[in-house]
Amino acid sequence: MNDRVQTTSMNGAEIGSRLRAYRIGAGLRAEQVAELLGISRAAVYRMEKGEIVKIETLERLAVILRTSLASMLGVGTEYYSSALAYIERMRQLEQGATRIMAHFEPVSFLLTSSGYIRHLEQMLRESEDSLADDRISALMSLLQERKREYASHPAPIVSLIGLRELERFVHFGLIGRMDLPPSVKMERSLAARAEVTRIAALLEDSPLDMQIGIVDESMPNSTFQIFERPSGAYVAVSPFRFGEFPNISCGIASVTAAPEAVALYSDMVATLWKRAYKGKEGAAILRKMLQQV
């Protein structure tokens, strides 16, 4: 391989995006990476913007960021043990996407209300005692940035939502652990019901850029997204959870552009979408569930 990775042959912008995601996941500032490499902070930012990078520098970066050169280059599958790095990578892939197909448990963060993030932060602090406050704060900031960017440049989204997952969501409420005061549990249960009511309203309104399907059958245990982009499609699969009893500290997420993975996940979405309840019919099912749970 040449001693430099050209943007024309290896897509320097994509390498830079992955570099930024891994750096954020490692909890390192650009100046810290620069110091470890013996280069300027400006040089790190230039790399993250996709400028030419020596292959030796990428190899050193992979060691510093605890990943592989193959993952840094996007050869095969990218792996993310950090929820922070994975959310940053999702944010990047959402930018410029022509369509997004997704299943999250219980619901995509992009479909939640503006007040949901406050409850999510509370749930994380309740359930993730071992996480430092600055890591949770960094994740909250990144999620807010992701949602702002999506709101300003929304891509058409197809969102599959499992009815059983929503029932559990409403039953427990927005909690991070069980030993909370009854008054708090009641408040969080009402907050969860408000989120489901919001989904029902979206189903009734049927926005042009948002298709929602309610699936009354078994759903995949892992959340996934398919990002269709002008340069190709990616599949992102994650164990991280942002609903009741959230998890951002245990699991390995992955991102791949492998045609087989994209085709298999796209076929699964198409199959589930055909059987899903949509529009006013889907909204009626959610409202009936709210009456019963």
C-alpha positions as CSV (number, residue, x, y, z in Angstrom):
1,M,0.0,0.0,0.0
2,N,1.2,3.5,-0.7
3,D,2.5,5.5,2.2
4,R,-0.4,7.9,1.9
5,V,-4.1,7.1,1.7
6,Q,-5.6,9.2,-1.1
7,T,-9.2,10.5,-0.7
8,T,-9.9,9.3,-4.2
9,S,-9.0,5.7,-3.5
10,M,-9.9,5.2,0.2
11,N,-12.5,8.0,0.7
12,G,-10.7,10.2,3.1
13,A,-14.0,11.8,4.3
14,E,-15.3,8.5,5.5
15,I,-11.9,7.7,7.2
16,G,-12.1,11.1,8.9
17,S,-15.6,10.5,10.1
18,R,-14.7,7.1,11.6
19,L,-11.6,8.7,13.2
20,R,-13.8,11.3,14.9
21,A,-16.3,8.7,16.1
22,Y,-13.5,6.5,17.6
23,R,-11.8,9.6,19.2
24,I,-15.1,10.7,20.9
25,G,-15.8,7.1,22.0
26,A,-12.3,7.0,23.6
27,G,-13.1,10.2,25.5
28,L,-10.1,12.0,24.0
29,R,-9.9,15.6,22.8
30,A,-8.2,16.5,19.6
31,E,-5.3,18.1,21.4
32,Q,-4.8,14.9,23.4
33,V,-4.6,12.8,20.2
34,A,-2.3,15.4,18.7
35,E,0.1,15.2,21.7
36,L,0.2,11.4,21.5
37,L,1.0,11.6,17.8
38,G,3.4,14.5,18.1
39,I,1.5,16.6,15.7
40,S,-0.6,19.8,15.9
41,R,-4.3,19.9,16.9
42,A,-5.0,21.5,13.6
43,A,-3.6,18.4,11.8
44,V,-6.0,16.2,13.8
45,Y,-8.9,18.3,12.7
46,R,-7.7,18.2,9.1
47,M,-7.6,14.4,9.3
48,E,-11.1,14.3,10.6
49,K,-12.2,16.4,7.7
50,G,-10.8,13.9,5.3
51,E,-7.4,15.3,4.3
52,I,-4.6,12.9,3.2
53,V,-3.2,10.8,6.0
54,K,-0.1,8.7,6.1
55,I,-0.8,5.0,6.6
56,E,1.7,4.9,9.4
57,T,-0.3,7.6,11.2
58,L,-3.5,5.7,10.8
59,E,-1.8,2.6,12.3
60,R,-0.7,4.6,15.3
61,L,-4.2,6.2,15.6
62,A,-5.8,2.7,15.6
63,V,-3.6,1.7,18.6
64,I,-4.4,5.0,20.5
65,L,-8.1,4.7,19.8
66,R,-8.2,0.9,20.6
67,T,-9.5,-0.2,17.2
68,S,-8.0,-1.8,14.1
69,L,-6.6,-0.3,11.0
70,A,-9.2,-2.2,9.0
71,S,-12.0,-0.7,11.0
72,M,-10.5,2.8,10.6
73,L,-10.3,2.3,6.8
74,G,-13.8,0.9,6.7
75,V,-12.6,-2.5,5.3
76,G,-15.2,-5.0,6.4
77,T,-17.1,-4.2,9.5
78,E,-16.6,-1.3,11.9
79,Y,-17.0,-2.2,15.6
80,Y,-17.9,0.2,18.5
81,S,-17.8,-0.8,22.1
82,S,-18.6,2.7,23.1
83,A,-22.2,4.0,22.8
84,L,-20.7,7.5,22.5
85,A,-18.7,6.5,19.4
86,Y,-21.6,4.7,17.9
87,I,-24.0,7.6,18.3
88,E,-21.5,9.9,16.7
89,R,-21.2,7.4,13.8
90,M,-25.0,7.3,13.4
91,R,-25.1,11.1,13.4
92,Q,-22.6,11.1,10.6
93,L,-24.4,8.5,8.5
94,E,-27.7,10.4,9.0
95,Q,-26.2,13.5,7.4
96,G,-26.8,13.3,3.7
97,A,-28.9,10.1,3.9
98,T,-31.6,9.8,1.2
99,R,-33.6,7.4,3.4
100,I,-33.3,5.7,6.8
101,M,-35.0,2.5,7.7
102,A,-34.9,1.6,11.4
103,H,-36.1,-0.5,14.3
104,F,-35.3,0.7,17.8
105,E,-36.6,-0.7,21.1
106,P,-38.9,0.7,22.1
107,V,-38.9,3.7,19.7
108,S,-36.4,5.7,17.6
109,F,-34.9,8.6,19.5
110,L,-35.6,10.8,16.4
111,L,-39.4,10.2,17.0
112,T,-39.4,11.2,20.6
113,S,-40.7,14.5,22.1
114,S,-38.4,17.4,22.9
115,G,-38.7,16.6,26.6
116,Y,-37.7,12.9,26.3
117,I,-34.0,13.6,26.6
118,R,-34.5,15.0,30.1
119,H,-36.1,11.7,31.2
120,L,-33.4,9.7,29.4
121,E,-30.7,11.5,31.3
122,Q,-32.5,10.6,34.6
123,M,-32.8,7.0,33.5
124,L,-29.1,6.8,32.7
125,R,-28.1,8.2,36.0
126,E,-30.4,5.7,37.7
127,S,-29.2,2.7,35.8
128,E,-25.6,3.4,35.0
129,D,-24.0,4.1,38.4
130,S,-20.5,3.2,37.2
131,L,-20.5,5.8,34.5
132,A,-18.9,9.2,35.2
133,D,-21.2,12.2,35.0
134,D,-19.1,13.7,32.2
135,R,-19.6,10.7,30.0
136,I,-23.4,10.9,30.5
137,S,-23.3,14.6,29.8
138,A,-21.3,14.1,26.7
139,L,-23.8,11.5,25.4
140,M,-26.7,13.9,26.1
141,S,-25.0,16.7,24.2
142,L,-24.3,14.4,21.3
143,L,-27.9,13.1,21.2
144,Q,-29.2,16.7,21.2
145,E,-26.8,17.6,18.4
146,R,-27.9,14.6,16.4
147,K,-31.6,15.5,16.8
148,R,-31.0,19.2,15.9
149,E,-29.2,18.2,12.8
150,Y,-31.9,15.7,11.8
151,A,-34.6,18.3,12.3
152,S,-32.8,20.8,10.2
153,H,-32.1,18.3,7.3
154,P,-34.5,15.4,7.8
155,A,-34.2,12.3,5.6
156,P,-37.3,10.2,4.9
157,I,-37.5,7.6,7.6
158,V,-39.2,4.3,7.8
159,S,-39.6,3.3,11.5
160,L,-40.7,-0.1,12.6
161,I,-42.0,-0.2,16.2
162,G,-42.9,-3.4,18.1
163,L,-46.2,-3.3,19.9
164,R,-45.0,-5.7,22.6
165,E,-42.0,-3.4,23.2
166,L,-44.3,-0.4,23.6
167,E,-46.5,-2.3,26.1
168,R,-43.4,-2.9,28.3
169,F,-42.4,0.7,27.8
170,V,-45.8,2.0,29.1
171,H,-46.0,-0.7,31.9
172,F,-42.7,0.3,33.5
173,G,-42.5,3.9,32.5
174,L,-39.3,5.9,31.9
175,I,-37.2,4.4,34.7
176,G,-33.7,3.2,35.1
177,R,-34.3,0.9,38.0
178,M,-37.2,-0.5,40.0
179,D,-36.6,0.9,43.5
180,L,-38.0,4.3,42.8
181,P,-40.6,6.1,44.9
182,P,-44.2,5.4,43.7
183,S,-44.8,9.0,42.9
184,V,-41.7,9.0,40.6
185,K,-42.9,5.8,38.9
186,M,-46.3,7.3,38.3
187,E,-44.7,10.5,36.8
188,R,-42.5,8.3,34.5
189,S,-45.4,6.1,33.5
190,L,-47.4,9.2,32.4
191,A,-44.3,10.4,30.5
192,A,-44.1,7.0,28.6
193,R,-47.8,7.2,27.8
194,A,-47.3,10.7,26.4
195,E,-44.6,9.4,24.1
196,V,-46.8,6.6,22.8
197,T,-49.7,9.1,22.3
198,R,-47.3,11.2,20.3
199,I,-46.5,8.2,18.0
200,A,-50.2,7.6,17.6
201,A,-50.6,11.3,16.5
202,L,-47.8,10.9,14.0
203,L,-49.5,7.8,12.6
204,E,-52.7,9.8,12.1
205,D,-51.0,12.8,10.6
206,S,-48.8,10.6,8.2
207,P,-46.0,13.2,7.5
208,L,-44.6,12.8,4.0
209,D,-41.1,12.2,5.3
210,M,-42.0,9.8,8.1
211,Q,-43.5,6.3,7.7
212,I,-44.3,4.4,10.9
213,G,-45.4,0.8,11.1
214,I,-46.6,-0.9,14.3
215,V,-45.6,-4.6,14.3
216,D,-47.7,-7.0,16.4
217,E,-45.2,-9.9,16.4
218,S,-41.7,-10.8,17.5
219,M,-39.1,-8.2,16.6
220,P,-35.3,-8.5,16.4
221,N,-33.5,-8.3,19.8
222,S,-31.0,-5.8,18.5
223,T,-31.8,-2.4,17.1
224,F,-30.8,-1.6,13.6
225,Q,-30.7,1.1,11.0
226,I,-30.2,1.1,7.2
227,F,-28.8,4.3,5.9
228,E,-29.2,4.8,2.1
229,R,-26.7,7.4,0.9
230,P,-25.7,8.6,-2.6
231,S,-22.4,6.8,-2.1
232,G,-23.9,3.5,-1.0
233,A,-25.8,2.0,1.9
234,Y,-24.8,1.0,5.5
235,V,-26.3,-1.2,8.1
236,A,-25.8,-0.3,11.8
237,V,-26.7,-2.8,14.5
238,S,-26.6,-2.0,18.2
239,P,-27.2,-3.5,21.6
240,F,-27.4,-0.1,23.2
241,R,-30.8,0.9,24.5
242,F,-32.3,4.4,25.1
243,G,-35.7,3.3,26.5
244,E,-36.7,2.1,29.9
245,F,-33.8,0.4,31.8
246,P,-31.3,1.9,29.3
247,N,-28.0,0.4,28.5
248,I,-25.0,2.4,27.2
249,S,-22.2,0.5,28.9
250,C,-22.3,-3.1,27.7
251,G,-22.2,-4.4,24.2
252,I,-20.6,-4.1,20.8
253,A,-22.3,-2.2,18.0
254,S,-21.3,-2.6,14.3
255,V,-21.5,-0.8,11.0
256,T,-21.0,-2.3,7.6
257,A,-21.5,-1.5,4.0
258,A,-21.4,-5.2,2.9
259,P,-23.9,-5.7,0.1
260,E,-25.2,-9.0,1.6
261,A,-25.9,-7.4,5.0
262,V,-27.7,-4.4,3.4
263,A,-29.8,-6.7,1.2
264,L,-30.7,-9.1,4.1
265,Y,-31.8,-6.2,6.4
266,S,-33.6,-4.4,3.6
267,D,-35.6,-7.6,2.9
268,M,-36.4,-8.0,6.6
269,V,-37.7,-4.4,6.7
270,A,-39.8,-5.0,3.6
271,T,-41.3,-8.2,5.1
272,L,-42.1,-6.5,8.4
273,W,-43.5,-3.4,6.7
274,K,-46.0,-5.4,4.7
275,R,-47.4,-6.9,7.9
276,A,-47.3,-3.7,10.0
277,Y,-50.2,-1.5,11.0
278,K,-50.0,2.0,9.5
279,G,-51.8,5.3,9.5
280,K,-55.1,5.5,11.4
281,E,-55.2,1.7,11.9
282,G,-51.9,1.8,13.6
283,A,-52.9,4.8,15.7
284,A,-56.1,2.9,16.8
285,I,-54.1,-0.1,17.9
286,L,-51.8,2.1,20.1
287,R,-54.7,4.0,21.7
288,K,-56.4,0.6,22.5
289,M,-53.2,-0.6,24.0
290,L,-53.0,2.5,26.2
291,Q,-56.5,1.8,27.5
292,Q,-55.5,-1.8,28.4
293,V,-52.1,-1.3,30.0
